[in-house]
Amino acid sequence: MIRLEKIKQAFKSAQGKIKALLPHFTWKKALIFLSFLLISFVFWMLQSMQEEYEIQVDIPISYKDMPPNMTFTQEPPSSITVRIRDKGSALLNYTFGQKKALIDVNVKEIASSGGAIRLTSKDIETILMKQFVSTTNLLSFDPQQIEISYSKLLEKELPIYFEGDVRTAPGFLVSGEIKVTPPHVKVYAADVILDTLKVVKSVYTVIEEANKSINRKVKLQPIGGVTFTSDVVMVSIPIEEYTEKTFEIQVVSKNIPKGYTIRLFPSTVRVTCNVPLSLYKDLPESAFAVETSVGAFDQNISGMIPVVLTRKPEWVDKVTLSQDSIEFLLEQKR
C-alpha cells in the first residue's frame, strides 16, 4: 500500500510539472515553422521538376488485329525497356499520368509471307517516338528488334450447343427449341486438336425464375489452342405460361407370340402433360404413343405387363401415365 501511494504521488507531481510547462510553449511559433517548411518543400519540388533526369521504363506491347487462323509459335515480347531523358514533370507524367505509353502492334499489317512478323530497330524507334513529347530524348531501348514466328491454323465449322439450366417460374415452361444464333462457328486449330472437336459449347449458364422468352448473349467455352471467328452467340429461349392437357391413348402391343392374340385391361391409358397455352389446340392425340414392353410376354407370370411412353413432342413437359402396368390375357388362335 505504501508503494502504491508513492506511485500515485509521483504521477501527480509529473502531471503538475507538465501543466506548468504548457503555458510557456507557443503553438503559434510551431505553426509558423511548419508553414515555412511546407512552402520550402513545394518550391523544392517545383525546382526539381524543371531539372532533367534519366529514367528507365517498361512500355507494354499490345498485339492487335491478329487473324484467327494465325498463332505464334513462340512467346512474343510483352514489353520494351526504354531509357529516356527529359524534365522531371514530363517523366512523372509518363510514369503515373495520362500519357503512360502503350505500343500497339498491328499483326495483320506487318505479317509477312515468310511466316514471321518483323520490327526493325528503325521501326521500333519510330513507334516509340510517337509515344513521347518532342522534348523527350530517347537514349536506348531493348530489344533492338522483334521477330516472331507464326504458323497458319486449319479451319473447321462446328455446331454450337447451349450448355446451361433454365429454371422457369411456377406456371411457366420452355415452350420450344432453344436456338443459338449463329448455329455454327468457324474454329481454327492445329490438325491434332481439330480432329478431336465435334461441338462447341457455350459457357454454362443458369437462368432462374424465368417467366418470359429470353434473348441473351452468351460466351463460348474457351478451348486451349483453339480460336473462334466470334466467341459470343445469341441464345433464344421461348418461355410461356402452361396449362394441363389429358389424352386417352390406345396401348399398342408389340412382339405378340406367334399363334396368339392378346387382350389388354384396360386397352387405353390416360396421358397427362403440361402444354404451353399457345400450343394447346395444336397438340394432337397422335403425338403420343404408349406400348407394351418388348419381350415381356414370354417372361411374365403375374398377368400384368408394363406399359411405356414411346413417343411425345420434345417441347412437352412433365408427361405422366395414369398407370405403369395393365392386365393382359393371351389367347391361342383357333
Secondary structure, DSSP 4 states (H G I P E B T S, - for coil): -HHHHHHHHHHHHHHHHHHHHGGG--HHHHHHHHHHHHHHHHHHHHHHHHSEEEEEEEEEEEEES--TTEEESSPPP-EEEEEEEEEHHHHHHHHHSTT---EEEEHHHHB-TTSEEEE-HHHHHHHHHTTS-TT-EEEEEESS-EEEEEEEPEEEEEEEE--EEEEEPTTEEE-S--EEESSEEEEEE-HHHHTT---EEBPPEEEEEE-S-EEEEEEBPP-TT-EES-SEEEEEE-EEEEEEEEEEEEEEP-SPPTTEEEEEESSEEEEEEEEEGGGTTT--GGG-EEEEPTTHHHH--SSEEEEEEEE--TT-EEEEES-SEEEEEEEE--
